[in-house]
Amino acid sequence: MEAPEVPTLALNFSLESPQQRWRNVLAQSNKEMLQELLASASGADSRTIEEIAMTVADRVLASEPVQSLLEADGALSPLVKPMHSEDLLKGPQLEDIQVTEWNIWSGKVKDAKTAEEELRKSSKCSPQGARSHSVDFEMRELEHRMPEQVSCSSEDGELRNRMHAGLELRTTTQQYTWMRWEGKPKAVLLVAKQGDRDVTRKLRDIASWIDSQGCYVVLEPDLWDEVQGRSPGIKPEPSPRKVCWCADPCDCKRMVSKAKREETTFAPKWQWGGSEGLPPGFAERCRTWTPKQDKLEEHIDLVISLGGDGTLCWTSGLFAGAMPPVIAFAAGSLGFLTPFPLSDWMSVLMPVLGSKSEVAPPLQLVCRMRFQMRLSRHEEDPESSPAIPVQSMNEVLVHRGASPHLVKLDVCVNDKSVTMVQGDGLIIATPTGSTAYSLAAGGSMMHPAVPGIILTPVCPHSLSFRPVVLPDSAVVKVRVPTSARSSRVMVAVDGKDRIELKRGDSIEVSVSQYPLPTICRASVTRDWFRSVNEALQWNRRLEQKGGKFQK
């Protein structure tokens, strides 16, 4: 039996609206699809449904009425603008920008006082900028004093120290960490909170000023589209929830999405507006990047975050590997990790990016720990599971999700079984994340310079399960045992559900070699205690009155 002949499109478009024309095209496409399926059901056609659908779609799009409809700009909805091929981003966009090298070192308290004086001098620049002074600090390592040590060689040929009078170690960390660019930073990435008009106004001011100082302004792709004046267009269908960590479409397995279709139109995320108040040619000079083709760490010198802690967390997620220094301005609701007031942006950026600041002054830096994770499926070889290309700034959460059952998790540290979690979940937090979800679950606060990993249970069904702190060298493995009642366990990275674990699956969390370097306002300790006191109201109470006989 032969497939029935499909008539060609013969639609009268003369007196119809654009919506009616597209409605007729869809109706004709559905009609042809049903005819093809009937022919396939009768055994005359062995093609799959996908092949039939693609054949019908190609035939309908190639018909003369549809081609004329696509070519007529006036027939299209004003929200559906054709994108010309020359407007599409093709290939890497940042290859011509070379990153400025910068140094990092550990110092002492006396270095802090000297650097503060130099920074105070350079911050007195005029709006046009002035040459900033700099001081060459000595590169210092950790100071170990090992009394009466004798060098000897071991059987494996390594040089070791034999101690006769013990080991004296002043500290395993440094109170001050410094950084300085060897030249003026060239490329600045701006990341701003969406949907806040005040933030967008400041973003325009900062972007205009950076552009006037001869630096490259790099924007996120969606924001760059707004700056170019492109319409946001049609909101695509919600993609299925991913099992993988790929930022773009991929061939990995996906979960079935339960999200409902949203409205077809949406407002611009940042509401950038027109070119009023911007330098001439700003839209042509600002840059963006092509995902999976440009390596941001090789082209970006400085990142400026405008928003709250969530914006900084989003900024961290843009870099799957090494990160340049970040200056975080507070424009959110809490601002625990954003020490710089947004109103002071000029005085903060002038010493670093001013047009006549040939060498930026040394700046205090805190290297915030990030996690990397490795996933192992029960049916796969654990040795072949690669590290997942995502960095966690706050925490990795293993939780029960929508399941009504308690989760049952085996926890191993450095390949040694330590405990079994029976409750709502387990939080593996960084020192930065110790004041986030872990704190709400009863975990301890940890200074960001302390190299540790926090294990905090979530609603454990036990009276004796208390949070613990592990060294940063620990490798934490969380496995769903085959005897678990709940067959689905969810893993969230920095508050976002990323992956589903089934019985026998496991994740392995360890400290990433790529920290998040953030610039300090005063020092890491002063900034941290200011945030703890102001944002969390730590230990705030009325002061006790003096004694009855106190004068």
C-alpha positions in Angstrom: 0.0 0.0 0.0 1.4 3.3 -1.0 1.4 6.4 1.2 -1.4 8.8 0.2 -0.4 11.7 -1.8 -0.2 14.9 0.3 -1.6 18.0 -1.4 0.6 21.0 -1.5 -0.2 24.1 0.6 -2.8 26.3 -1.0 -3.6 28.9 1.6 -5.1 32.3 1.0 -2.9 34.8 2.9 -4.2 38.0 1.4 -6.8 39.0 4.1 -5.5 37.1 7.1 -3.5 38.3 10.1 0.0 37.0 10.8 -1.3 34.9 13.7 -4.0 33.3 11.4 -1.4 32.6 8.7 0.9 30.7 11.2 -2.2 28.9 12.5 -3.0 27.7 9.0 0.6 26.5 8.6 0.5 24.5 11.8 -2.9 23.0 10.9 -1.6 21.9 7.5 1.5 20.4 9.1 -0.6 18.5 11.7 -2.8 17.2 8.8 0.2 15.9 6.8 1.7 14.4 10.0 -1.5 12.4 10.7 -1.7 11.2 7.1 1.9 10.0 7.3 1.2 8.2 10.6 -1.8 6.4 9.2 0.3 5.2 6.3 3.0 4.0 8.7 0.4 2.2 10.9 -0.9 0.2 7.9 2.6 -1.2 7.4 3.4 0.7 4.2 6.0 2.8 5.9 8.8 1.6 8.2 10.1 5.0 9.3 10.1 6.1 13.0 7.9 8.9 14.3 10.9 11.2 14.6 11.9 10.6 10.9 8.3 11.2 9.8 8.0 14.4 11.8 11.3 15.8 10.4 10.2 14.9 6.8 6.9 16.6 7.2 8.5 19.7 8.8 11.1 20.0 6.0 8.4 19.7 3.4 6.1 22.3 5.0 9.0 24.8 5.5 10.1 24.3 1.8 6.6 25.1 0.4 6.2 28.4 -1.4 3.5 29.9 0.9 5.6 29.4 4.0 8.8 30.7 2.4 7.0 33.9 1.4 5.6 34.2 4.9 9.1 33.8 6.4 10.6 36.4 4.0 8.0 39.0 4.7 9.2 40.8 7.9 5.8 42.6 8.1 4.0 39.3 8.4 5.9 38.2 11.4 4.9 38.9 14.9 6.8 41.8 16.4 8.2 39.5 19.0 9.6 37.1 16.4 12.6 38.9 14.8 14.6 37.0 12.2 18.3 36.7 13.3 20.6 37.3 10.4 23.6 35.0 10.0 26.0 37.9 10.3 24.6 38.8 13.7 25.2 35.4 15.2 28.3 34.9 17.4 30.6 32.5 15.6 33.7 31.1 17.3 35.7 32.6 20.2 35.2 36.2 20.9 38.0 37.0 23.2 41.1 35.6 21.5 42.6 39.1 20.9 42.6 39.9 24.7 45.6 38.8 26.6 45.3 38.5 30.4 47.5 40.7 32.6 49.7 38.7 34.9 49.4 39.1 38.6 51.3 38.0 41.7 50.1 36.6 44.9 52.0 36.2 48.2 51.5 35.9 51.9 52.6 38.7 54.2 52.6 39.8 57.8 50.9 42.4 59.9 53.5 45.1 59.1 52.9 44.5 55.4 49.2 45.2 56.0 50.0 48.7 57.5 52.3 49.5 54.6 49.9 48.5 52.0 47.0 50.4 53.6 49.1 53.6 53.5 49.9 53.0 49.8 46.3 52.2 49.0 45.2 55.4 50.8 47.6 57.5 48.8 46.4 56.0 45.5 42.8 56.3 46.4 43.2 60.1 46.5 43.3 60.2 42.7 41.4 62.8 40.8 38.5 61.6 38.6 40.8 61.7 35.7 43.1 59.3 37.6 46.6 59.7 38.8 49.6 57.4 39.0 49.4 55.1 41.9 52.3 54.2 44.1 53.4 50.7 44.8 55.7 48.9 47.1 57.7 45.8 46.2 56.9 43.4 49.0 59.1 40.4 49.6 57.7 37.1 48.6 57.3 35.0 51.7 56.6 31.4 52.4 55.4 29.8 55.6 58.1 30.0 58.3 59.0 26.8 59.9 61.6 26.7 62.6 62.9 23.2 63.1 65.4 23.1 66.0 68.4 20.7 65.7 67.3 19.0 62.6 69.5 16.6 60.7 69.0 15.8 57.0 69.0 12.1 56.0 68.0 10.1 53.0 65.3 7.5 53.1 65.2 4.2 51.3 63.1 5.7 48.5 65.7 8.5 47.9 63.6 11.3 49.4 65.3 13.9 51.6 63.7 14.0 55.1 64.4 15.8 58.3 65.0 14.0 61.5 63.9 16.0 64.5 65.8 15.9 67.9 64.0 18.7 69.7 60.6 18.7 68.3 58.9 20.8 65.6 57.9 24.4 66.1 55.3 25.6 63.6 54.0 29.1 64.0 50.9 28.7 61.8 49.6 26.7 58.9 47.9 29.7 57.3 48.8 33.3 56.8 46.8 36.1 58.2 47.3 38.3 55.1 47.3 37.3 51.4 48.2 39.9 48.8 47.9 40.3 45.1 49.0 42.8 42.5 48.8 43.0 38.8 52.1 43.5 37.0 50.3 46.1 34.8 47.0 47.7 34.4 44.1 45.2 34.1 42.8 45.2 30.5 39.6 43.2 30.5 36.9 43.5 33.1 33.9 41.2 33.4 30.7 42.7 34.8 28.2 40.5 36.4 25.0 42.2 37.8 21.9 41.2 39.5 18.9 40.9 37.2 15.5 42.6 37.5 16.8 45.5 39.7 16.6 48.9 38.0 18.9 50.6 40.6 21.5 48.0 40.0 21.1 48.4 36.2 21.6 52.1 36.5 24.8 51.6 38.5 25.9 48.9 36.0 25.6 51.4 33.1 27.6 54.0 35.0 30.4 51.6 35.9 30.5 50.1 32.4 30.7 53.6 30.9 33.5 54.6 33.2 35.5 51.4 32.6 35.1 51.9 28.9 36.4 55.5 29.2 39.5 54.3 31.0 40.6 52.3 28.0 39.6 48.8 29.4 37.6 46.1 27.7 34.1 45.7 29.1 33.0 42.1 29.0 29.3 41.3 29.5 27.3 38.1 29.9 25.9 36.9 26.5 22.2 37.7 27.4 23.2 41.2 28.7 25.3 41.8 25.6 22.3 41.1 23.5 20.3 43.7 25.4 23.1 46.2 24.9 23.0 45.5 21.1 19.3 46.3 21.1 18.1 42.8 20.3 14.6 41.8 21.2 14.4 39.0 23.9 12.3 37.1 21.4 10.4 33.9 22.3 11.0 32.0 25.4 12.0 28.5 24.4 10.4 25.3 25.7 11.7 24.4 29.2 14.5 21.9 28.7 14.4 18.6 30.6 16.1 18.7 33.9 19.7 17.5 33.3 21.5 14.7 34.9 24.8 16.1 33.8 26.6 19.4 34.6 27.0 20.6 31.0 26.1 24.3 30.6 24.9 23.9 27.0 22.9 21.3 25.1 24.7 18.0 25.1 24.2 14.3 24.4 24.1 13.3 28.1 21.1 11.5 29.6 18.3 13.8 30.8 15.5 13.5 33.3 11.9 14.2 32.2 11.0 17.8 32.9 7.9 18.4 34.9 8.0 22.2 34.4 4.9 23.7 32.8 5.2 25.8 29.7 5.7 29.4 30.5 4.4 32.5 28.7 5.8 33.0 25.3 7.0 36.5 26.0 9.2 37.8 28.7 10.8 41.2 29.6 14.5 41.9 29.3 16.4 40.5 32.3 18.3 43.7 33.1 16.2 46.3 31.3 19.3 47.9 29.9 17.4 50.6 27.9 18.8 52.7 25.1 22.2 54.3 24.4 21.4 57.5 26.3 24.2 58.4 28.7 26.6 55.9 27.2 29.9 56.8 25.4 29.6 56.9 21.6 30.3 53.5 20.2 30.0 51.7 23.5 27.8 48.9 22.1 30.4 48.2 19.4 33.3 48.1 21.9 31.8 46.0 24.7 32.5 42.3 24.4 31.1 38.9 25.3 32.1 35.3 25.0 31.1 32.1 23.3 30.3 29.3 25.8 32.6 26.3 25.4 34.9 28.1 23.0 36.3 31.0 25.0 38.2 30.3 28.2 37.4 33.2 30.4 40.3 32.7 32.8 42.7 33.3 29.9 41.2 36.6 28.9 39.6 38.2 32.0 41.8 40.2 34.5 39.1 41.3 36.9 35.5 40.4 37.7 33.1 43.0 39.2 30.0 41.6 40.9 27.0 43.9 41.5 24.4 42.2 43.7 24.2 40.0 46.7 25.6 36.6 47.7 23.6 34.9 45.0 25.2 37.0 42.3 28.7 36.1 43.6 27.6 32.5 43.6 26.5 32.8 40.0 29.8 34.5 39.2 31.7 31.6 40.6 29.6 29.2 38.5 30.8 31.0 35.3 34.3 29.7 35.9 34.7 25.9 35.9 38.4 26.3 36.5 40.7 29.1 37.6 39.2 32.4 38.4 40.6 36.0 38.3 40.2 38.3 41.3 36.6 39.4 42.1 35.5 42.7 43.6 32.0 42.2 45.1 29.7 45.3 45.6 26.7 44.9 47.9 23.4 45.4 46.1 21.4 42.5 47.5 19.4 41.7 50.6 22.0 40.2 52.9 25.4 41.0 51.5 27.4 38.7 53.7 30.1 38.1 51.0 29.9 41.5 49.4 32.0 43.9 51.5 32.1 47.0 49.3 29.1 49.4 49.3 27.8 50.0 45.8 27.8 53.8 46.4 31.6 53.7 46.8 32.4 52.1 43.4 34.4 55.0 42.1 36.8 55.2 45.0 37.3 51.4 44.9 37.9 51.1 41.2 39.9 54.3 40.6 43.2 53.0 42.0 42.9 49.8 40.0 41.4 50.9 36.7 42.1 54.6 36.5 43.4 55.8 33.2 46.7 57.0 34.6 47.2 54.2 37.1 50.0 52.4 35.3 50.5 49.9 38.2 47.7 48.9 40.5 48.4 48.9 44.2 48.7 45.7 46.2 45.3 44.5 47.4 44.4 42.1 50.2 42.9 38.9 49.0 41.0 36.0 50.5 41.1 32.7 48.6 37.7 31.1 49.3 37.7 27.4 49.1 35.6 25.7 46.4 34.6 22.0 46.0 34.9 19.7 43.0 32.8 16.6 42.7 33.0 13.2 41.1 30.0 11.0 40.3 30.1 7.2 40.2 27.2 5.2 38.9 26.6 1.7 40.3 26.8 0.1 36.9 30.0 2.0 35.9 33.6 1.7 36.7 34.5 4.1 39.5 38.0 4.7 38.1 36.6 5.9 34.8 34.2 8.6 36.3 35.6 12.0 35.5 35.4 15.1 37.7 32.2 17.0 37.1 33.0 20.5 35.6 31.2 22.5 38.3 32.7 24.3 41.3 30.8 24.6 44.5 31.3 27.8 46.5 29.0 27.1 49.4 28.0 23.5 49.8 27.0 20.2 48.3 23.7 18.9 49.7 22.6 15.3 49.5 18.9 15.3 50.4 15.7 13.2 50.1 14.0 15.6 47.6 10.3 14.8 47.1 10.6 11.3 48.7 8.6 10.8 52.0 11.3 8.5 53.3 14.4 9.3 55.3 17.6 9.1 53.3 20.1 6.4 54.1 23.7 7.4 53.2 27.0 5.8 53.8 29.7 8.4 54.5 33.4 7.6 53.9 36.4 9.9 54.5 39.6 9.0 52.7 38.2 5.6 51.8 37.4 4.8 55.4 33.7 4.4 56.5 32.9 6.8 59.3 29.1 6.9 59.7 25.7 6.3 58.2 23.3 9.2 57.8 19.6 8.6 58.5 17.6 11.8 58.2 16.7 14.4 55.6 20.2 14.8 54.2 23.8 15.8 54.6 25.5 19.1 53.9 29.2 19.2 52.9 30.1 22.8 53.3 33.1 25.0 52.6 34.2 27.7 55.2 32.4 30.3 53.0 29.2 28.1 53.1 29.4 27.6 56.8 27.3 30.8 57.2 24.7 29.6 54.7 22.6 26.4 54.7 25.0 24.7 57.1 24.5 27.4 59.7 20.7 27.1 59.4 21.0 23.4 60.0 23.0 23.9 63.2 26.6 23.9 61.8 29.4 26.0 63.2 30.6 29.2 61.6 34.1 29.0 60.2 36.5 31.7 59.2 37.0 31.7 55.4 40.8 31.4 55.9 40.5 28.1 57.9 41.2 25.2 55.6 38.4 22.8 56.6 35.4 20.9 55.4 32.2 20.9 57.4 29.8 17.9 57.6 26.4 19.0 58.8 23.4 16.6 59.0 20.0 17.8 58.0 17.3 16.8 60.6 19.1 13.6 61.6 17.0 11.0 63.3 19.5 10.8 66.1 20.2 12.7 69.3 24.0 12.4 69.0 24.7 13.3 65.4 26.7 16.6 65.6 28.4 18.5 62.9 32.1 17.8 62.4 35.0 19.7 60.8 37.5 17.8 58.6 40.9 18.9 57.2 40.9 20.3 53.7 42.9 17.2 52.6 39.9 15.0 53.3 38.0 13.3 50.4 34.4 12.8 51.4 32.4 10.0 49.6 28.6 9.8 50.1 27.0 6.6 48.8 23.4 5.5 48.6 23.4 1.9 49.9 21.5 -0.8 48.0 19.5 -1.4 51.2 18.1 2.2 51.2 14.4 2.4 51.3 14.3 5.5 49.2 15.4 4.8 45.6 15.9 8.4 44.6 18.2 10.8 46.3 18.9 14.3 45.1 22.2 16.3 45.0 22.1 20.1 45.0 25.2 22.2 44.4 24.9 25.7 45.9 21.1 25.4 46.2 20.4 24.1 42.8 19.3 20.5 42.1 21.8 19.0 39.7 21.6 15.3 39.7 19.7 12.2 41.0 21.4 9.3 42.8 19.9 5.8 42.8 20.8 2.8 44.9 24.5 2.1 44.6 25.4 5.5 43.2 27.9 7.8 45.0 29.5 11.2 44.8 33.0 12.1 45.9 33.7 15.7 47.1 37.1 17.2 47.6 38.7 20.6 47.7 39.2 22.1 44.3 42.5 23.4 43.2 40.8 26.5 41.9 39.6 28.8 44.8 37.5 31.9 44.5 39.8 35.0 45.0 37.8 37.9 46.4 39.3 41.4 47.2 39.0 42.4 50.8 37.7 45.8 51.9 39.8 46.0 55.1 41.1 42.5 55.8 39.6 39.0 55.7 39.1 38.9 59.5 37.6 42.4 59.8 35.3 41.9 56.8 34.1 38.5 58.1 33.3 39.8 61.6 31.6 42.8 60.2 29.4 40.6 58.1 28.7 38.2 61.1 27.8 41.2 63.3 25.8 43.2 60.9 24.1 40.6 58.6 23.6 37.8 61.2 23.4 40.0 64.4 25.9 37.6 66.1 25.9 37.8 69.9 23.8 41.0 69.9 22.1 41.7 73.3 21.7 44.5 75.8 24.8 45.1 77.8 24.6 44.1 81.4 24.4 47.0 83.8 27.3 47.7 86.2 27.4 46.7 89.8 25.3 48.5 92.4 28.3 50.1 94.1 30.2 50.8 90.9 31.2 54.5 90.5 
